[in-house]
């Protein structure tokens, strides 16, 4: 997996080892989303402990921190594959709505009908063809994400999840709604009727990352979007994101991103 890149696309791959290790499973990296479209042949893979059968029209929507393992494949198996970092589309609004992320987490595999398969395949082809033109590539990729989000919104998925998973899912729903205003674990824990320590332990256990990591991740994605896509001042952005003042925001941004807000805006 080419984790050092922010965007990558490959068409007509035969070997699943490009994404799925054969023996011990490997998790998808934090901050990245992977799309896989099966073109022909068959393969059997394991995703978060679930065995899945891939065939023509099969689509994988892989979120961060998903465990992957290869089982087997036929000789004629081919697939298109792309991944992107959230930072790659920092100029665009927050990409994945909560309901879409929930469905992708609960059902990372779905089978497209002939019309939908042809549509998504065209997107892959266009993105691959135009990847030398960064702004065009980003626009096409954003359109693909919107299209896939529409497809997943229409899916009717019945799932049974553990109490820990349910608590984590509910935490992320709240985070989507309140991250700009509420920065303490106590606020989210109170809304979920648990202690802040229990919430933080559960989020760390289920995602491998802390409450403060996820809060910072949401805040920085929004800050990057505002810096690149609006002419709001650093002070205005700091106020919108409920930081005590612009100096505190600038220090926090530099700690997370490695450069100041103004340097990011100019970059």
C-alpha positions as CSV (number, residue, x, y, z in Angstrom):
1,X,0.0,0.0,0.0
2,X,1.5,3.4,-1.0
3,X,0.7,5.2,2.2
4,X,3.2,8.0,1.6
5,X,1.1,9.3,-1.3
6,X,-2.0,11.4,-0.9
7,X,-3.6,10.0,-4.0
8,X,-3.1,7.0,-6.2
9,X,-5.0,5.1,-8.9
10,X,-4.2,1.9,-10.8
11,X,-6.4,0.2,-13.4
12,X,-6.6,-3.5,-14.3
13,X,-4.6,-4.9,-11.4
14,X,-4.3,-8.7,-11.2
15,X,-2.5,-9.3,-7.9
16,X,-4.5,-8.6,-4.7
17,X,-1.3,-8.2,-2.8
18,X,-1.4,-4.5,-4.0
19,X,-3.9,-4.0,-1.2
20,X,-4.4,-7.3,0.7
21,X,-1.5,-9.0,2.5
22,X,-1.7,-12.8,2.3
23,X,-0.8,-13.9,5.9
24,X,-1.2,-11.5,8.8
25,X,-3.8,-8.9,8.1
26,X,-3.0,-5.3,7.8
27,X,-5.0,-2.2,8.6
28,X,-5.8,0.6,6.2
29,X,-4.0,3.8,7.3
30,X,-5.6,6.5,9.3
31,X,-6.7,9.5,7.2
32,X,-7.2,7.4,3.9
33,X,-10.1,6.0,2.0
34,X,-9.8,3.1,-0.5
35,X,-12.1,2.2,-3.4
36,X,-11.9,-1.1,-5.2
37,X,-14.0,-2.1,-8.3
38,X,-13.8,-5.7,-9.5
39,X,-13.7,-5.9,-13.3
40,X,-13.6,-9.7,-13.9
41,X,-12.8,-13.0,-12.2
42,X,-13.3,-13.9,-8.6
43,X,-11.5,-13.4,-5.3
44,X,-12.0,-14.2,-1.6
45,X,-10.8,-11.7,1.0
46,X,-11.3,-11.1,4.7
47,X,-12.3,-7.6,6.0
48,X,-12.5,-7.1,9.7
49,X,-12.9,-10.8,10.2
50,X,-15.7,-11.3,7.6
51,X,-15.1,-13.5,4.5
52,X,-16.2,-11.8,1.3
53,X,-16.6,-13.1,-2.2
54,X,-15.6,-10.6,-5.0
55,X,-16.8,-10.9,-8.6
56,X,-17.5,-8.6,-11.5
57,X,-19.4,-5.5,-10.2
58,X,-18.2,-6.0,-6.6
59,X,-17.2,-2.7,-5.0
60,X,-15.2,-2.2,-1.8
61,X,-15.5,1.0,0.2
62,X,-12.7,0.8,2.8
63,X,-12.5,3.4,5.5
64,X,-9.4,4.0,7.8
65,X,-8.4,1.4,10.3
66,X,-10.0,-1.6,8.5
67,X,-8.3,-5.0,8.8
68,X,-7.6,-6.6,5.4
69,X,-6.4,-10.1,4.5
70,X,-6.2,-12.0,1.2
71,X,-7.5,-15.5,1.0
72,X,-7.4,-16.5,-2.7
73,X,-8.2,-15.4,-6.3
74,X,-8.7,-16.8,-9.8
75,X,-6.1,-16.3,-12.4
76,X,-8.3,-13.9,-14.5
77,X,-9.1,-11.7,-11.5
78,X,-8.8,-7.9,-12.4
79,X,-9.7,-4.8,-10.4
80,X,-9.4,-1.0,-10.5
81,X,-8.1,0.6,-7.3
82,X,-7.7,4.0,-5.9
83,X,-7.0,5.6,-2.6
84,X,-6.9,9.2,-1.3
85,X,-6.0,11.0,1.8
86,X,-8.6,13.4,3.3
87,X,-5.9,16.1,3.1
88,X,-5.8,15.6,-0.7
89,X,-9.2,17.2,-0.9
90,X,-8.7,19.8,1.8
91,X,-10.1,22.4,-0.6
92,X,-13.5,20.6,-0.6
93,X,-16.1,20.4,2.2
94,X,-16.1,17.5,4.7
95,X,-16.5,14.5,2.4
96,X,-18.3,11.7,4.1
97,X,-21.6,12.2,5.9
98,X,-22.2,10.2,9.1
99,X,-24.8,7.9,7.6
100,X,-22.5,7.0,4.6
101,X,-19.5,6.3,6.9
102,X,-21.7,4.1,9.1
103,X,-22.9,2.1,6.1
104,X,-19.4,1.7,4.7
105,X,-18.1,0.5,8.0
106,X,-21.0,-2.0,8.4
107,X,-21.0,-3.1,4.8
108,X,-17.7,-2.3,3.1
109,X,-18.7,-4.6,0.1
110,X,-21.6,-4.2,-2.2
111,X,-22.5,-5.5,-5.7
112,X,-23.4,-3.0,-8.3
113,X,-26.0,-3.6,-11.0
114,X,-24.9,-3.3,-14.6
115,X,-25.8,0.4,-15.0
116,X,-24.1,1.5,-11.8
117,X,-21.0,-0.7,-12.5
118,X,-20.6,1.1,-15.9
119,X,-21.0,4.5,-14.3
120,X,-18.4,3.9,-11.6
121,X,-16.0,2.3,-14.1
122,X,-16.3,5.4,-16.3
123,X,-15.3,7.6,-13.3
124,X,-12.2,5.4,-12.6
125,X,-11.3,5.6,-16.3
126,X,-11.6,9.4,-16.4
127,X,-9.7,9.9,-13.2
128,X,-6.9,7.6,-14.4
129,X,-6.8,9.4,-17.8
130,X,-6.7,12.9,-16.3
131,X,-4.5,12.3,-13.3
132,X,-1.7,14.5,-14.7
133,X,-4.0,17.5,-14.2
134,X,-4.3,17.8,-10.4
135,X,-7.3,20.2,-10.2
136,X,-9.3,18.1,-12.8
137,X,-8.4,14.9,-10.9
138,X,-9.6,16.4,-7.6
139,X,-12.8,17.5,-9.2
140,X,-13.5,14.1,-10.7
141,X,-12.6,12.3,-7.5
142,X,-14.9,14.6,-5.5
143,X,-17.7,13.8,-8.0
144,X,-17.0,10.1,-7.6
145,X,-17.2,10.3,-3.8
146,X,-20.5,12.2,-4.1
147,X,-21.8,9.5,-6.5
148,X,-20.8,6.6,-4.2
149,X,-22.2,8.4,-1.2
150,X,-25.5,8.7,-3.1
151,X,-25.4,4.9,-3.8
152,X,-24.6,4.1,-0.2
153,X,-27.3,6.5,1.1
154,X,-29.9,4.4,-0.8
155,X,-28.7,1.1,0.6
156,X,-30.9,-0.6,3.1
157,X,-28.5,-2.2,5.6
158,X,-29.7,-4.1,8.6
159,X,-26.9,-4.7,11.1
160,X,-26.2,-6.0,14.6
161,X,-23.5,-4.2,16.3
162,X,-21.9,-4.4,19.8
163,X,-22.5,-1.9,22.5
164,X,-19.0,-0.6,22.0
165,X,-19.5,-0.2,18.3
166,X,-22.9,1.5,18.9
167,X,-21.3,3.9,21.4
168,X,-18.4,4.7,19.0
169,X,-20.9,5.3,16.1
170,X,-23.0,7.6,18.3
171,X,-19.9,9.5,19.4
172,X,-19.0,10.2,15.7
173,X,-22.5,11.3,14.9
174,X,-22.2,13.8,17.8
175,X,-18.7,14.9,16.7
176,X,-20.0,15.7,13.2
177,X,-22.6,18.0,14.7
178,X,-20.7,19.6,17.5
179,X,-16.9,19.6,16.9
180,X,-16.8,23.3,16.0
181,X,-18.3,24.2,19.4
182,X,-17.6,21.4,21.9
183,X,-14.0,20.3,22.6
184,X,-14.3,18.3,25.7
185,X,-14.9,14.6,26.2
186,X,-17.2,15.4,29.0
187,X,-19.7,17.0,26.7
188,X,-19.9,14.0,24.4
189,X,-19.9,11.5,27.3
190,X,-22.8,13.4,29.0
191,X,-24.9,13.3,25.8
192,X,-24.2,9.5,25.6
193,X,-24.9,8.9,29.3
194,X,-21.5,7.4,30.0
195,X,-18.4,8.6,31.9
196,X,-15.8,10.5,29.9
197,X,-13.2,7.8,30.8
198,X,-15.5,5.1,29.5
199,X,-16.0,7.0,26.3
200,X,-12.3,7.7,25.7
201,X,-11.4,4.0,26.5
202,X,-14.1,2.8,24.0
203,X,-13.1,5.1,21.2
204,X,-9.4,4.2,21.6
205,X,-10.3,0.4,21.7
206,X,-12.6,0.5,18.6
207,X,-10.6,2.9,16.4
208,X,-7.0,2.7,17.7
209,X,-6.9,6.4,18.1
210,X,-7.8,8.7,21.0
211,X,-10.7,11.1,21.5
212,X,-8.3,14.0,21.2
213,X,-6.9,12.7,17.9
214,X,-10.4,12.5,16.3
215,X,-11.4,16.0,17.7
216,X,-8.1,17.4,16.3
217,X,-8.6,15.6,13.0
218,X,-12.1,17.1,12.5
219,X,-11.0,20.6,13.5
220,X,-7.9,20.6,11.3
221,X,-9.8,19.3,8.2
222,X,-12.3,22.2,8.7
223,X,-9.5,24.7,9.3
224,X,-7.7,23.6,6.2
225,X,-10.9,23.9,4.1
226,X,-11.6,27.4,5.5
227,X,-8.0,28.6,4.9
228,X,-7.8,27.3,1.3
229,X,-11.4,28.0,0.2
230,X,-12.4,31.3,1.9
231,X,-10.9,34.6,2.6
232,X,-11.7,34.5,6.3
233,X,-9.0,35.7,8.6
234,X,-7.2,33.4,11.0
235,X,-9.0,35.2,13.8
236,X,-12.5,34.5,12.2
237,X,-11.6,30.8,11.7
238,X,-10.4,30.5,15.3
239,X,-13.7,32.0,16.5
240,X,-15.8,29.7,14.3
241,X,-13.9,26.7,15.7
242,X,-14.3,27.9,19.3
243,X,-10.6,28.4,20.1
244,X,-9.8,30.9,22.9
245,X,-8.0,33.2,20.5
246,X,-6.1,33.3,17.2
247,X,-2.7,32.7,18.9
248,X,-3.9,29.5,20.6
249,X,-5.4,28.3,17.3
250,X,-2.2,29.1,15.4
251,X,-0.1,27.1,17.9
252,X,-2.6,24.2,17.8
253,X,-2.6,24.2,14.0
254,X,1.2,24.3,13.8
255,X,1.4,21.4,16.3
256,X,-1.0,19.3,14.2
257,X,0.0,20.3,10.7
258,X,3.6,21.3,11.1
259,X,3.3,24.8,9.6
260,X,1.3,27.9,10.6
261,X,-2.2,28.7,9.2
262,X,-0.8,31.5,7.0
263,X,1.9,29.2,5.6
264,X,-0.7,26.6,4.8
265,X,-2.9,29.2,3.1
266,X,0.0,30.4,0.9
267,X,1.2,26.8,0.1
